[in-house]
């Protein structure tokens, strides 16, 4: 009977610890506008809490933090986000469009450094591998365009970069082309 009571007490302690470990995750935005997820209050991280979006469209507070963005679901949206990353000169914004599975920490750091160098230069050209330069008048019934499998960039510094496009979980992601 004593063993059963001890076992019951141990089980209750385990549930109590598990419940304590599942405290809320605080969604915050730091001073630079970067999202921060923490188990500590946002103020302890020198960050601003992200408020839940208003249920009424168009009633957002002017000083409210910008909501976190969703992933790119179309090629046009992906292209625009790459352009926005170059306009902001933000390698983290460009890195956020990449699928990082299978990278070792050293290669990921090297790739992040390459992205930082890439976005420092003005973007001159961006196109998908399936975009044609054909004049539509040349062919009265052009074949349907296959989905893009690669995004190609050219910068003012003469750098060229190619990124494979991968669809995963309903999103389009970039990976360095092999």
C-alpha positions as CSV (number, residue, x, y, z in Angstrom):
1,X,0.0,0.0,0.0
2,X,2.9,2.3,0.8
3,X,4.4,1.7,-2.6
4,X,1.1,2.5,-4.3
5,X,0.9,5.8,-2.4
6,X,4.5,6.7,-3.3
7,X,3.8,5.8,-6.9
8,X,0.6,7.9,-6.9
9,X,2.5,10.9,-5.4
10,X,5.3,10.5,-8.0
11,X,2.7,10.5,-10.8
12,X,1.1,13.7,-9.4
13,X,4.5,15.4,-9.1
14,X,5.2,14.5,-12.8
15,X,2.0,16.0,-14.0
16,X,2.6,19.2,-11.9
17,X,6.1,19.6,-13.4
18,X,4.7,19.0,-16.9
19,X,2.0,21.5,-16.5
20,X,4.6,24.1,-15.2
21,X,6.8,23.4,-18.2
22,X,4.0,24.3,-20.6
23,X,3.9,28.0,-19.7
24,X,2.8,30.3,-22.4
25,X,5.2,31.4,-25.2
26,X,5.4,35.2,-25.4
27,X,5.4,36.6,-28.9
28,X,7.4,39.9,-29.0
29,X,9.1,42.3,-31.4
30,X,12.6,43.6,-30.5
31,X,13.8,47.2,-31.1
32,X,14.9,46.3,-34.6
33,X,11.5,44.8,-35.6
34,X,12.6,41.2,-35.4
35,X,10.3,38.6,-33.9
36,X,11.2,37.1,-30.6
37,X,9.6,34.0,-29.0
38,X,10.4,33.5,-25.4
39,X,9.1,31.9,-22.2
40,X,9.9,35.1,-20.3
41,X,7.8,38.3,-20.4
42,X,8.6,40.5,-23.4
43,X,9.7,43.4,-21.1
44,X,12.5,41.2,-19.7
45,X,13.8,40.8,-23.2
46,X,13.6,44.6,-24.0
47,X,10.9,43.8,-26.5
48,X,7.3,44.8,-27.2
49,X,4.5,42.2,-26.9
50,X,2.7,41.4,-30.2
51,X,-1.0,42.0,-29.7
52,X,-3.5,39.6,-31.1
53,X,-5.0,41.0,-34.4
54,X,-8.2,42.9,-34.1
55,X,-11.3,41.0,-35.0
56,X,-12.6,44.0,-37.0
57,X,-10.6,44.6,-40.2
58,X,-9.1,48.0,-40.7
59,X,-9.0,48.9,-37.0
60,X,-5.4,48.2,-36.3
61,X,-3.7,50.6,-33.9
62,X,-1.1,52.8,-35.6
63,X,1.6,52.1,-33.0
64,X,0.9,48.3,-32.9
65,X,3.8,46.0,-33.9
66,X,3.7,44.6,-37.4
67,X,2.3,41.1,-37.4
68,X,4.6,38.3,-38.4
69,X,4.5,37.4,-42.1
70,X,3.2,34.2,-43.5
71,X,5.2,32.2,-46.0
72,X,5.1,32.9,-49.7
73,X,2.5,30.7,-51.4
74,X,2.9,31.9,-55.0
75,X,5.9,32.6,-57.2
76,X,4.9,36.2,-57.6
77,X,4.8,36.6,-53.8
78,X,8.2,34.9,-53.4
79,X,9.7,37.2,-56.1
80,X,8.3,40.3,-54.3
81,X,9.7,39.2,-50.9
82,X,13.2,38.7,-52.5
83,X,12.9,42.2,-54.0
84,X,11.8,43.6,-50.6
85,X,14.8,41.9,-48.9
86,X,17.2,43.6,-51.3
87,X,15.4,46.9,-50.9
88,X,15.9,46.7,-47.2
89,X,19.4,45.3,-47.6
90,X,18.4,42.7,-45.0
91,X,20.1,39.3,-45.3
92,X,17.9,37.9,-42.5
93,X,14.8,38.7,-44.5
94,X,16.2,36.8,-47.5
95,X,17.3,34.0,-45.2
96,X,13.7,33.7,-44.0
97,X,12.7,32.7,-47.5
98,X,15.1,29.8,-47.5
99,X,14.5,26.2,-46.5
100,X,17.4,25.3,-44.2
101,X,16.9,21.5,-43.8
102,X,20.0,19.4,-44.2
103,X,22.5,22.3,-43.6
104,X,25.3,21.8,-41.1
105,X,26.0,24.8,-38.9
106,X,29.2,25.7,-40.7
107,X,27.6,25.7,-44.2
108,X,24.6,27.6,-42.9
109,X,26.9,30.3,-41.5
110,X,28.8,30.5,-44.8
111,X,25.5,30.8,-46.7
112,X,24.3,33.5,-44.4
113,X,27.5,35.4,-45.0
114,X,27.0,35.0,-48.7
115,X,23.5,36.3,-48.5
116,X,24.7,39.3,-46.5
117,X,27.2,40.1,-49.3
118,X,24.6,39.6,-52.0
119,X,21.9,42.0,-50.5
120,X,24.5,44.8,-50.0
121,X,24.5,45.2,-53.8
122,X,21.6,46.7,-55.8
123,X,19.4,44.1,-57.5
124,X,19.5,44.6,-61.2
125,X,17.6,41.5,-62.5
126,X,15.4,38.8,-61.0
127,X,13.6,36.2,-63.0
128,X,12.3,32.6,-62.9
129,X,13.8,29.9,-65.1
130,X,10.5,29.4,-66.9
131,X,10.0,33.0,-68.0
132,X,10.3,33.3,-71.7
133,X,11.8,36.2,-73.7
134,X,9.7,35.1,-76.7
135,X,7.5,37.7,-78.5
136,X,3.9,36.5,-77.9
137,X,3.2,37.4,-81.6
138,X,5.7,34.8,-82.8
139,X,3.5,31.8,-81.6
140,X,-0.2,32.2,-81.7
141,X,-0.8,29.4,-79.2
142,X,2.1,29.2,-76.8
143,X,2.6,26.1,-74.7
144,X,1.5,26.5,-71.1
145,X,4.3,27.7,-68.9
146,X,5.7,25.0,-66.5
147,X,6.0,25.9,-62.8
148,X,9.2,27.7,-62.0
149,X,11.9,25.5,-60.5
150,X,14.6,28.2,-60.1
151,X,14.9,31.9,-59.2
152,X,17.9,33.7,-60.8
153,X,19.3,37.0,-59.6
154,X,21.9,39.5,-60.9
155,X,23.3,42.3,-58.8
156,X,25.1,45.5,-59.6
157,X,28.4,44.0,-58.4
158,X,28.2,41.4,-61.2
159,X,27.2,38.7,-58.9
160,X,24.8,36.0,-60.0
161,X,22.9,33.7,-57.8
162,X,20.5,30.9,-58.5
163,X,18.1,29.5,-56.0
164,X,16.1,26.3,-56.5
165,X,12.4,26.7,-55.6
166,X,10.9,24.0,-53.3
167,X,7.3,23.6,-52.3
168,X,6.8,22.4,-48.8
169,X,3.8,22.6,-46.5
170,X,2.0,24.9,-49.0
171,X,4.8,27.4,-49.1
172,X,7.5,28.2,-51.7
173,X,11.0,28.2,-50.3
174,X,14.5,29.0,-51.8
175,X,17.5,26.7,-51.6
176,X,20.9,27.2,-53.1
177,X,20.8,25.6,-56.5
178,X,23.3,22.7,-56.9
